[in-house]
Amino acid sequence: MSSLEALYQDILLDHHRSPRNFGELEAPQMKAEGFNPMCGDRVSVQLNLENEKIVPRFKGEGCSICLASASMMTEEIEGLRCEEALEKIAEMRDFMQGGEKNLEGDLSALSGVRRFPVRIKCALLPWTTLKEALDAKV
């Protein structure tokens, strides 16, 4: 395993073991539930807007890729406007489907998932669920 692969694995494990923004909002303004029946991953995304900026939370159960992706996603969108979050969703979907633009920060740890097409759905489930929550509001 290369040092870069080891770093990516460490980032994924850290987000899985200590997920950021894990929990529930008291009175979410937007929410959606995502489920992948093929593997059993389940994610709930809750959002509030404060001064038009996103405050995200998520809960879920499933594989480490799904939960790490959800954790990274909430960090990535926290403080963004809804339109900006929709752009991030499109960037993530494009990247996971073979797009040229690389992801930055912790999200770059998901680059290895592209080598395993069956796991792409695991990484995208939180993002798809986020889009459903935003579509309900936007």
N, C-alpha and C positions, 0 to 999 in steps of 0.2 A: 504494500500500500504506500502510495506516495505521501509526502508530507502534506500536500494540498488536500488529498482525499481524507487524510486523518483529521485535518482541521475542519473540513466540512462535516465529517462524522461527529466531531466534538460539538460543533454548533448545533446540529440537529438534536443530539442527545441532551444538550443543555436546555434547549427550548422544550423538549419533551418532558424532561424531569422537573423543570421550573418554568412552566408556561407563564408568559406575560399576559396581563389583562384577563386572567381566568376567573370566571365567576359570573354573577348576574347583576344587572342594573335593577334598581328598585322599581322604576316605572319606565321601561324602554319605550322610546317613541317609534322605533322600527325594530323588527325582529324577523328572523326566518330560521327554519329548521332544514338541515340537509342530511341525507341518508344515502349511503351506497349499499344496496342490498347484496352486491357481489362479495363484499368483504366485511360488512357490518360497521364500517365507520359511520359515526353519527356526530353532527356538529350543530350547535345552536349559536347564532350570532345575534347580539343585541346591541343597539346603537341609540345614543342620544345625541342631540345637537346642542352645543353651548356656544352662543355667538356664531352660529353657522359652522362650527368646527365639530368634527366627529369625536365622540367619546365611545370607544368600543369595549365590549366584553364578549367572551365566548365560553361555552362549556362543550364538552364532548367526550367521546370515548372512541377508541380505535387505535390504529397503528401509530407508531412514532412519527412517520412522515406526515400524516394528516394533522396530528396535534401540534407538531412543530411548525408546520405551515400556517396553522391557525394562529399560533402565538406570534410568529413573524409578521403575519398579515396585520394583526391588531397594532403592533408596533409601527408598521409601515403607514397605516392610515390614520393613526391617532393625531388629531389636530388638523386634518385635512378637511376641505370642503367636499361635499358629496360628489361634485363633478370631478374633482381631483382623484377621489377614490375610484370612481368609475374608470378613469384613465389608467390607474394602477392595476385594476382588474384586467383590463384589455392587454396591458403590457405583460402581465403574468401569464395569461392564457396564450398569448403569442409566443412567449419564450418557451413555455412547456410544450408547445406544438412545433418546436423547431426553429423559431424565429432567431434572427441574427443578433438582436440587441441583448446584451448580457444584463442580468440582474445585479444590483449592487448591495453592499452591506451583508447582513445575515442571510437575506434571500438568495444570495449566490450559492449558499450551501445546498440549495435544491437543484442545482445544475446536474448533479449526478443522477437524479431521478429520471431525466430524459432518456437515459440508456435502458430503462426498464418501463416500456410502454404501459404495462398493466398497473404500475404504481403512479402514473401521471394523474389518474383520477383521485388518488389519495391526496396528492398535493393540491389539486384544484378544488376539492370539495369545499373547503372553507371559503375560497374566493367566489365560487358559484353561489354559495349560501349568502355571502355578503352582497352580491349583486341582487339577489332576490329581496333582501332586506331594503336595499337602496331603491330598487324599482318600485317598491310599495310606497315609498315616500316621494320620490322624484317625479 
